[in-house]
Amino acid sequence: SRSAELFEKAKTLFPGGVNSPVRAFRSVGGTPLFFAKGQGSHVWDEDCNEFIDYCCSWGPLILGHAHPSVVKAVQDTVALGSSFGAPTRLENELAELILSHHKYIEKIRFVSSGTEAAMSAIRLARGYTGRDKIIKFEGCYHGHVDSLLVKAGSGLVTLGTSSSAGIPEAYAKETIVLPLNDKAALDEAVKQFKDQIAVVAIEPIPANNGLLLQEGEFLRYVREVCTRENIVLLFDEVISGFRVGFEGASAYYGIQPDVLAFGKIIGGGLPVGAYAASSKIMSHVAPEGPVYQAGTLSGNPVAMSAGIAQLTECLRPGFYEELKEKTDYLVNNVLNYARSKNYAFNIFSVGSIFWVSFSAQKSIRRSDEIDSDEMKKFAPFHRALLEQGIYLGPSGYEVGFVSAAHSTADIDRTIEAMQRALDVVFAG
Ligand code: PMP
């Protein structure tokens, strides 16, 4: 096939043939599809095969592919020049749109990826507190930031490693990794490193190592401890932000974090990330304060215009309710089928995020509760879905996303396809 040919060529050009590891299809077998086109909820590969897409670029495309208002905004803006390295009106517009509809933040700084957002947020927390150590949770991914690439999820689990080469011990030593959903472990760490911890970083909706939904009670406890110990609480909302609601997980759980990191949806499919906090904390960022952070393409006007167009749609009344209804319909129908057949299978979901799990466990809140042997069933499941024109991201540890563009007909087709795929998987 054309995709296979392109992949052969790509292997001579890029490490592993890809520009981001999880794209390589290593955990599901076969070769990656090369995509030629996306429209709404559908994508077409270079061989003209059509798929209903639940990867949605790993989350950014909450309106689906090539949404008319995003396309128009990008075209209109790029025609006026793609970058100035100077302020533009569009940065103000996107910032105002966000800040006026998000009660958990007062000031924002745009960067170009989720990784940069998390990295900068950590630096800000360290600069703000004058402390060095950070706490992160096993299975939470915060981009390929050196000090955060310790027991992270995402491509790292897919590749079967929990850390990365090339990170000095000295950096890793500043990072304390704790299990999720474990108050005692947090207490112990905070006691042992009293007055040394700058920040507790967490994905409040951990979605990079399966979907490890946390109880509100645990997150509230983390908040309490951070407040008591003067530790900055960083919510990495790169996935959950503007996804489970415009105000993300903060509003979902009703918890005020100190600093938030954003990415994905905020850029409408173009490279945008951001970090945000109270005016007081943000006043520590250069040039107002001593924490340096900069970017040639930060606040890029074309990317800003895509973000404005996309977030404007998200603010339509009923937008998130509709997304959730559709997702629940998908999830419930597949689950009912799996139960009727006694398959050891579950789907966890929140809002329009879902994760298929090949075990009947009712809750999975920590990465070590996932049975990696059972997860091998994801590969045949993925393959059976591809054969029926359904595209999930090529890793069982990654979540799926429903977009506003998915129609009832799409979902009905997907339910049938997933039911058949389950029959294939559980037939052995
Ligand atoms: N944080 C979280 C929670 C993420 O899910 C991701 C990416 N999946 C990142 C940070 C890094 O974002 P990016 O890939 O845009 O650098």
Residues whose N, C-alpha, C, O or C-beta is under 5 A from the ligand:
A	BS01	PMP	S113 G114 T115 E116 Y141 H142 G143 E203 D236 V238 I239 G263
